[in-house]
Amino acid sequence: MTGMAEVEYESVFRIHGPLIFAGKTSDVGLGDVVRIKVRDGDERLGQVIEIRKEFSIIQVFEGTMGIDKSSSIIFSGEPMKFPVTSDMVGRILDGKGAPIDGGPNLTSELKIEVRGAPINPVLRDPPRNFIQTGISAIDGMLTMAQGQKLPIFSGGGLPHNQLAAQLTRQSKVLGSDEQFVVIFSGMGLTHEDADFFIREFRRADIMDHSVIFLNKGNDPSGERLLTPRLALTAAEYLAFDLGYHILVILVDMTNYCEALREISMSREEVPGRRGYPGYLYTDLATIYERAGRIKGKKGSITQIPILSMPDFDITHPIPDLTGFITEGQITLSPILANKGIYPPIDVLPSLSRFMTRAIGLGKTGDDHIEIANKLYSTYARGREMRELVLVIGKEALSSNERRVLQFAEEFETKFIAQDPYEERKIEDTLKLGQELLSNIE
């Protein structure tokens, strides 16, 4: 119904959680933006998410507190759009795209639909350029490629926020002088976490090439579903219209999925696994598939979604479905964290499916894959030795087995572990790996 004139109705007959049900309406399209006028003069923003024969269901982004049956609904006749401009860079916005940094509102004649679309497979250029993060566990064994979507699987109490901040500070395409423009989307963050990210961005002096979208924990859950889509709309404009290389950080996708479940329950939909809607996979795909590179376009979008696994359960629907859609995962370990190791990246269950495209001769070194494979297999054997020691004791091990056991310890304390503000070049990472392997050969 794009291009239709605004139509106003006074037809609210039911309010349920973040949803309002509007009576029989005409000229209303799915996805249309609506404004809800409240008696006190306040105005809320919402979107049509379902149209039935007798009524329409509207998701209110700013909560339904104060809305009653006397409230009027103005249907815009157009889908949700976001004004995109290069002036976004350096700004801090809320989950609806409104400035919260004291600056002026974003204004632009160009407004793009926030629901976006996945990149046409025919036009998609596979990720291939090496991204140096300065983190040995990632660069050496879980190498990230430009245009890749590589999530971080974390859990309560683990330092995923600190790791996300380090990635935003240090990530760069090797051999290029261009910095990433960082698009940060925070969903359901505590005030403490939101302040942490802003403080870290300013400390690292990257605010001038960042755009921050913040939805906090006390903000309405309906807004939480909008926030990542606004961030990705901004990313697509900066990447594919202006030619920037974009790094998108999405924290925390679990909060996003919880908001999606809340909306689904309010709509009284039949629940799927663990109460999440049956379309959770499809919904997540509409976010994750907006990363990548397009043939003939200079820019790129690299995406790092971060999610907290409930009870560290990797079979939970959120990490499970995320793993199917994305191109690997970086898994954080509570065991390593409890040993004081940062970043607590467990390389054994982790994977980067585009690693081999981003490394090798002329990129990171022709011996990179060989070193990574040896580190992986030797560390896996060392972990097995640890379990064996619990049964038979260290004295029963052969001298070679003891060296492998010692390797596992040094791999964690020297290769994986590094300071949050330490940035290692890929040459230093590979040299360190070779030194560790030389002790057992």
C-alpha positions, 0 to 999 in steps of 0.5 A: 500500500506504499504511497497511500494517504494517511488514514485515521481510525478510532478502533482500538478494541484490545490491548495485549502486552506490546500489541494493540488490536484495531477493528475493521480497517481498510487500505491497510498494508502489512508492515505499514507504519502507524502512529498511535495518539494517546489522550495526553497528547503523546504519540507512539510509533508502531507497525502492522504485523498481521491483518485478519478479516475482522481486525489488524494487529499492531506492534507498538515499539514504545510500549502500550502504557497509557493507550486505551480504547479512546486512542486513535490510530493513524495508518501511514500507508507506507512501510517503516523507513529510516533516513540514511545519510553519511551524517549518521557516522559518529552518532549515538541513537536509541533503538528507534533511530532517534538521537540520544547524544544531544545532537540534531535529528537525522534528516535525509531525503533518502529513506530506506525500508528497514526490513531490507532483503537478503543479497541476491545469490547471483550477485553475492561475492563470497568472503575472502579477504583476511580480517586481522583482529589482533586476537591469536585464537581467532586470527590463527585458528578461526580466521575471519573473512571480509563479508562473513557472518561469524557469531560468538556463542557466550553465556552468563558471566563470560566477557563477551562484551569485552571481546566485542569491544576489542574486536571493534578496536582492532579489526582491520583488513590486512593490506588496506589502510581503510578502517572499518566503520563500526555499526553497533546494535545493542539489544536489551543491554543494561545501563552498565553495559551500554555505558561500557561500550560508549566508554570503550569506543571513546577510549579507543577513539573510534566514535568518529567512524561508528554508529551506535544503536542502543536498546536498553533492558528497560526499553520496550521489547517491541523496539528490540525487534526494530533495533538490529534492522535499523543498524543493518539498514544503515550498514547497507547504505554505508557499504553498498551506496558509499563504499565503506567496509562495515563491521556490524556487532549485534549484542545480545541476540538472545535478548532479541529472540526473547522479545520475539517470543514475547510478541509471539505469545501476545499474538497467541501463536502456537509455540515451537521449540521451548516456546519460541515461534516456529518462524524463529529460523526465518526471522533470524535469517532476515538479519544474518543474511544481510551480511556479505559482499556484492559483485561490482560494489566496493563496500562490504558488511562483516557481521558478528552477532553475539548471543548468550546461550541459556545454561551454556546449552549449545543445543538451545534453539537460538545458538542451534539455528544461528549455527545453521544460518551463519558461517561458523561460530566462536565459542567461549568457555566458562572453564577457561574463564574460571582459569583466568584466561582471556579471551576464553575462546574454546577452539575445539567446538569453534569453526570458521567456514571461510578460513581457508579462503582468507589465509595462505600464500600472499595473505597470511603465509603459506604455512598458516593452515598447516600450523593451525591444523597441528595446533588443533590436533595437538591441543585436542590430544592434550585435552584427552590427556587431561581426562586420562590423568584423572583416571590413571594419574600423571605418573602413568603417562609416557614422556611424549604424552606428558609433553602433549599435556604440557602443550595444552597448558601452554597453548591456553596460557600463551597462545589463547590468553592475551591482554584485552588491549594487546594486538598481535600481528598475524606474523606474531601469532603464527610464530608463537604457534610454531614455537609451541609446536617445536616443544613437542616435535 
